[in-house]
Amino acid sequence: MPLEDVVATLKHYPLYVPARLLWRMLGFESYASFSRAEKRGALPFELKRFTGRRGLFALRLDIDRWLETVLSRESITNSEEDCRGRAA
């Protein structure tokens, strides 16, 4: 899912995001593969259950922190590529 779509979707979920949406955002091919990754502890954030709510959820704050990490790594990688391009 393109980053712009992820950001637009997250705007609708200020506190927590249902797992049924997260699997697409993270690029999994199915909810089943996402669920297997969650059971292995391979997701970049923890999923939680809330009393009175059906399903699993991730805290929006955790997702935002993860996105910041991903975007900063991407920015560093792009900067390094720019430097290499100038040196060549």
C-alpha positions in Angstrom: 0.0 0.0 0.0 1.5 3.4 -0.9 2.5 5.6 2.0 0.0 8.3 1.1 -2.8 5.7 1.4 -1.5 4.5 4.7 -1.4 8.0 6.1 -4.9 8.7 4.8 -6.3 5.5 6.3 -4.6 6.2 9.7 -6.3 9.6 9.9 -9.6 7.7 10.6 -8.1 5.9 13.6 -6.8 8.3 16.2 -6.3 5.8 19.1 -6.0 2.3 17.7 -6.1 0.6 14.4 -7.9 -2.8 13.7 -5.6 -5.6 12.6 -8.0 -6.3 9.7 -6.6 -3.1 8.1 -3.0 -3.4 9.2 -2.2 -6.5 7.2 -2.7 -4.7 3.9 -0.7 -1.7 5.1 2.3 -3.9 6.0 2.2 -5.6 2.7 1.1 -9.1 3.7 -0.6 -11.1 1.0 -3.4 -12.3 3.4 -4.7 -11.9 6.9 -3.6 -15.5 7.6 0.1 -14.7 6.8 -0.2 -11.5 9.0 -1.7 -13.6 11.8 1.2 -16.1 11.6 3.7 -13.3 11.7 1.9 -11.9 14.8 2.1 -15.3 16.5 5.8 -15.5 15.8 6.3 -12.0 17.2 7.5 -10.7 13.8 5.4 -7.6 13.6 7.0 -4.2 14.1 4.4 -3.4 16.9 2.3 -5.3 19.4 -1.3 -6.2 18.9 -3.8 -6.0 21.7 -7.3 -7.1 22.6 -9.7 -4.6 24.2 -12.6 -5.6 26.4 -15.9 -5.2 24.6 -14.2 -5.1 21.2 -13.8 -7.9 18.7 -10.5 -8.6 17.1 -7.0 -7.4 17.5 -5.8 -3.8 17.5 -2.5 -1.8 17.4 -2.1 1.4 19.2 -1.8 4.3 16.9 1.1 5.7 18.8 3.0 2.5 18.3 2.3 2.6 14.5 3.4 6.2 14.3 6.7 5.4 16.1 7.3 2.6 13.7 6.5 4.8 10.7 8.9 7.4 11.9 11.6 4.8 12.2 10.9 3.5 8.7 10.8 7.0 7.2 14.0 8.1 8.9 15.8 5.0 7.6 14.5 5.7 4.1 15.6 9.3 4.4 19.1 8.2 5.5 19.3 5.7 2.6 18.2 8.3 0.1 20.8 10.8 1.4 23.6 8.2 1.2 22.6 7.4 -2.4 22.6 11.1 -3.2 26.1 11.5 -1.8 27.3 8.5 -3.8 25.8 9.9 -7.0 27.5 13.3 -6.5 30.9 11.6 -5.8 30.7 9.5 -9.0 
